[in-house]
Amino acid sequence: SDNVVRAGLTQKFKDVPTLIEMLTYRTDSLAESHFPNDSKAVQSYTPPQWCDEFMLTSVRLEAGATESVKLPSIGLGVVTDGKGIINGVEVSEGSTFVVSHEACASGVSVAAGKDSKLTVFIATINKSSPAAAKL
């Protein structure tokens, strides 16, 4: 493709100066981000309002632990480690799932297996976005 700037891992032309010029190395937007901790097991990354496309919630449970996770909208989830039950359905590493509107309203039930920790990530609409206010 002619719209790719390469910097390595290829025998093709590498344009490192252009790549460096294109990148932004600022982290000041992290100060505007929110990481609410309703519990130690649940964290949400909420980008600033100007980036209203998504919000990402992580749930990290030790074996046998449970959480009810409130979300602002329907979402898509993935299990990245362990085994457990999400809203009554058995899941394991690699499982993907959809969080329905009903589950958002009542809270997503997440439980790690008796002998297994569980790590889950769920992407939803950014709760600070104008679109979320319409939900």
Disulfide bonds with the S-S distance in Angstrom:
none
